Amino acid sequence: MKKIIAFASAAALGLGVAACDSAAENEAEENIEEMEDNRDAMVNDMEASGEITDEQADAMDDETDAMEENMEESADEIDEM
């Protein structure tokens, strides 16, 4: 779980320091995708190793999707600043 928090924090920090132009928005979205990929891989590994159940993995996947959606909405607002 600490890894999840670290990924989410890193992604949020990346959004917080991004400049206000299209390049910044693209970079933020790339960071978000990378966070999502890393978190998905971590959840899959945890599920495969038996650390978490299938239901827990599904819940974590739902959390990842919600995080990604919220972060992408924030990234979309970068150009509006």
Biotite code that builds the C-alpha atoms (Angstrom):
import biotite.structure as struc

atoms = struc.array([
    struc.Atom([0.000, 0.000, 0.000], chain_id="A", res_id=1, res_name="MET", atom_name="CA", element="C"),
    struc.Atom([2.932, 2.345, 0.632], chain_id="A", res_id=2, res_name="LYS", atom_name="CA", element="C"),
    struc.Atom([3.882, 1.990, -3.033], chain_id="A", res_id=3, res_name="LYS", atom_name="CA", element="C"),
    struc.Atom([0.383, 3.049, -4.061], chain_id="A", res_id=4, res_name="ILE", atom_name="CA", element="C"),
    struc.Atom([0.598, 6.169, -1.958], chain_id="A", res_id=5, res_name="ILE", atom_name="CA", element="C"),
    struc.Atom([4.052, 6.948, -3.350], chain_id="A", res_id=6, res_name="ALA", atom_name="CA", element="C"),
    struc.Atom([2.836, 6.637, -6.951], chain_id="A", res_id=7, res_name="PHE", atom_name="CA", element="C"),
    struc.Atom([-0.204, 8.787, -6.305], chain_id="A", res_id=8, res_name="ALA", atom_name="CA", element="C"),
    struc.Atom([1.867, 11.409, -4.508], chain_id="A", res_id=9, res_name="SER", atom_name="CA", element="C"),
    struc.Atom([4.433, 11.529, -7.297], chain_id="A", res_id=10, res_name="ALA", atom_name="CA", element="C"),
    struc.Atom([1.740, 11.952, -9.914], chain_id="A", res_id=11, res_name="ALA", atom_name="CA", element="C"),
    struc.Atom([0.012, 14.692, -7.940], chain_id="A", res_id=12, res_name="ALA", atom_name="CA", element="C"),
    struc.Atom([3.315, 16.477, -7.391], chain_id="A", res_id=13, res_name="LEU", atom_name="CA", element="C"),
    struc.Atom([4.008, 16.328, -11.113], chain_id="A", res_id=14, res_name="GLY", atom_name="CA", element="C"),
    struc.Atom([0.693, 18.039, -11.768], chain_id="A", res_id=15, res_name="LEU", atom_name="CA", element="C"),
    struc.Atom([1.355, 20.663, -9.140], chain_id="A", res_id=16, res_name="GLY", atom_name="CA", element="C"),
    struc.Atom([4.619, 21.870, -10.653], chain_id="A", res_id=17, res_name="VAL", atom_name="CA", element="C"),
    struc.Atom([3.596, 21.685, -14.295], chain_id="A", res_id=18, res_name="ALA", atom_name="CA", element="C"),
    struc.Atom([3.704, 24.876, -16.355], chain_id="A", res_id=19, res_name="ALA", atom_name="CA", element="C"),
    struc.Atom([0.607, 26.359, -17.975], chain_id="A", res_id=20, res_name="CYS", atom_name="CA", element="C"),
    struc.Atom([0.940, 25.257, -21.588], chain_id="A", res_id=21, res_name="ASP", atom_name="CA", element="C"),
    struc.Atom([0.021, 22.335, -23.803], chain_id="A", res_id=22, res_name="SER", atom_name="CA", element="C"),
    struc.Atom([3.433, 20.705, -23.407], chain_id="A", res_id=23, res_name="ALA", atom_name="CA", element="C"),
    struc.Atom([2.918, 20.711, -19.646], chain_id="A", res_id=24, res_name="ALA", atom_name="CA", element="C"),
    struc.Atom([-0.518, 19.191, -20.002], chain_id="A", res_id=25, res_name="GLU", atom_name="CA", element="C"),
    struc.Atom([0.863, 16.448, -22.245], chain_id="A", res_id=26, res_name="ASN", atom_name="CA", element="C"),
    struc.Atom([3.675, 15.742, -19.806], chain_id="A", res_id=27, res_name="GLU", atom_name="CA", element="C"),
    struc.Atom([1.215, 15.579, -16.911], chain_id="A", res_id=28, res_name="ALA", atom_name="CA", element="C"),
    struc.Atom([-0.957, 13.139, -18.830], chain_id="A", res_id=29, res_name="GLU", atom_name="CA", element="C"),
    struc.Atom([2.074, 10.984, -19.621], chain_id="A", res_id=30, res_name="GLU", atom_name="CA", element="C"),
    struc.Atom([2.940, 10.937, -15.909], chain_id="A", res_id=31, res_name="ASN", atom_name="CA", element="C"),
    struc.Atom([-0.625, 9.943, -15.097], chain_id="A", res_id=32, res_name="ILE", atom_name="CA", element="C"),
    struc.Atom([-0.508, 7.073, -17.594], chain_id="A", res_id=33, res_name="GLU", atom_name="CA", element="C"),
    struc.Atom([2.815, 5.904, -16.174], chain_id="A", res_id=34, res_name="GLU", atom_name="CA", element="C"),
    struc.Atom([1.381, 5.978, -12.646], chain_id="A", res_id=35, res_name="MET", atom_name="CA", element="C"),
    struc.Atom([-1.614, 3.989, -13.812], chain_id="A", res_id=36, res_name="GLU", atom_name="CA", element="C"),
    struc.Atom([0.550, 1.397, -15.577], chain_id="A", res_id=37, res_name="ASP", atom_name="CA", element="C"),
    struc.Atom([2.809, 1.038, -12.523], chain_id="A", res_id=38, res_name="ASN", atom_name="CA", element="C"),
    struc.Atom([-0.095, 0.711, -10.142], chain_id="A", res_id=39, res_name="ARG", atom_name="CA", element="C"),
    struc.Atom([-1.858, -1.826, -12.392], chain_id="A", res_id=40, res_name="ASP", atom_name="CA", element="C"),
    struc.Atom([1.319, -3.910, -12.552], chain_id="A", res_id=41, res_name="ALA", atom_name="CA", element="C"),
    struc.Atom([1.726, -3.727, -8.777], chain_id="A", res_id=42, res_name="MET", atom_name="CA", element="C"),
    struc.Atom([-1.884, -4.792, -8.186], chain_id="A", res_id=43, res_name="VAL", atom_name="CA", element="C"),
    struc.Atom([-1.492, -7.675, -10.639], chain_id="A", res_id=44, res_name="ASN", atom_name="CA", element="C"),
    struc.Atom([1.698, -8.807, -8.886], chain_id="A", res_id=45, res_name="ASP", atom_name="CA", element="C"),
    struc.Atom([0.036, -8.593, -5.472], chain_id="A", res_id=46, res_name="MET", atom_name="CA", element="C"),
    struc.Atom([-2.922, -10.600, -6.709], chain_id="A", res_id=47, res_name="GLU", atom_name="CA", element="C"),
    struc.Atom([-0.728, -13.217, -8.395], chain_id="A", res_id=48, res_name="ALA", atom_name="CA", element="C"),
    struc.Atom([1.352, -13.671, -5.246], chain_id="A", res_id=49, res_name="SER", atom_name="CA", element="C"),
    struc.Atom([-1.744, -14.102, -3.093], chain_id="A", res_id=50, res_name="GLY", atom_name="CA", element="C"),
    struc.Atom([-1.146, -10.900, -1.104], chain_id="A", res_id=51, res_name="GLU", atom_name="CA", element="C"),
    struc.Atom([-4.621, -9.672, -2.029], chain_id="A", res_id=52, res_name="ILE", atom_name="CA", element="C"),
    struc.Atom([-7.824, -11.314, -3.184], chain_id="A", res_id=53, res_name="THR", atom_name="CA", element="C"),
    struc.Atom([-9.457, -10.902, -6.567], chain_id="A", res_id=54, res_name="ASP", atom_name="CA", element="C"),
    struc.Atom([-12.066, -8.643, -4.973], chain_id="A", res_id=55, res_name="GLU", atom_name="CA", element="C"),
    struc.Atom([-9.368, -6.458, -3.415], chain_id="A", res_id=56, res_name="GLN", atom_name="CA", element="C"),
    struc.Atom([-7.580, -6.237, -6.755], chain_id="A", res_id=57, res_name="ALA", atom_name="CA", element="C"),
    struc.Atom([-10.816, -5.184, -8.440], chain_id="A", res_id=58, res_name="ASP", atom_name="CA", element="C"),
    struc.Atom([-11.372, -2.495, -5.794], chain_id="A", res_id=59, res_name="ALA", atom_name="CA", element="C"),
    struc.Atom([-7.815, -1.230, -6.230], chain_id="A", res_id=60, res_name="MET", atom_name="CA", element="C"),
    struc.Atom([-8.289, -1.165, -10.009], chain_id="A", res_id=61, res_name="ASP", atom_name="CA", element="C"),
    struc.Atom([-11.439, 0.916, -9.506], chain_id="A", res_id=62, res_name="ASP", atom_name="CA", element="C"),
    struc.Atom([-9.477, 3.283, -7.245], chain_id="A", res_id=63, res_name="GLU", atom_name="CA", element="C"),
    struc.Atom([-6.778, 3.579, -9.897], chain_id="A", res_id=64, res_name="THR", atom_name="CA", element="C"),
    struc.Atom([-9.353, 4.427, -12.552], chain_id="A", res_id=65, res_name="ASP", atom_name="CA", element="C"),
    struc.Atom([-10.915, 7.089, -10.319], chain_id="A", res_id=66, res_name="ALA", atom_name="CA", element="C"),
    struc.Atom([-7.502, 8.567, -9.501], chain_id="A", res_id=67, res_name="MET", atom_name="CA", element="C"),
    struc.Atom([-6.574, 8.653, -13.173], chain_id="A", res_id=68, res_name="GLU", atom_name="CA", element="C"),
    struc.Atom([-9.823, 10.340, -14.112], chain_id="A", res_id=69, res_name="GLU", atom_name="CA", element="C"),
    struc.Atom([-9.442, 13.013, -11.419], chain_id="A", res_id=70, res_name="ASN", atom_name="CA", element="C"),
    struc.Atom([-5.826, 13.669, -12.333], chain_id="A", res_id=71, res_name="MET", atom_name="CA", element="C"),
    struc.Atom([-6.649, 13.917, -16.025], chain_id="A", res_id=72, res_name="GLU", atom_name="CA", element="C"),
    struc.Atom([-9.366, 16.455, -15.262], chain_id="A", res_id=73, res_name="GLU", atom_name="CA", element="C"),
    struc.Atom([-6.771, 18.475, -13.352], chain_id="A", res_id=74, res_name="SER", atom_name="CA", element="C"),
    struc.Atom([-4.342, 18.156, -16.251], chain_id="A", res_id=75, res_name="ALA", atom_name="CA", element="C"),
    struc.Atom([-7.009, 19.408, -18.637], chain_id="A", res_id=76, res_name="ASP", atom_name="CA", element="C"),
    struc.Atom([-7.262, 22.552, -16.531], chain_id="A", res_id=77, res_name="GLU", atom_name="CA", element="C"),
    struc.Atom([-3.541, 23.351, -16.898], chain_id="A", res_id=78, res_name="ILE", atom_name="CA", element="C"),
    struc.Atom([-4.107, 25.231, -20.143], chain_id="A", res_id=79, res_name="ASP", atom_name="CA", element="C"),
    struc.Atom([-6.962, 27.183, -18.580], chain_id="A", res_id=80, res_name="GLU", atom_name="CA", element="C"),
    struc.Atom([-4.761, 28.724, -15.876], chain_id="A", res_id=81, res_name="MET", atom_name="CA", element="C"),
])
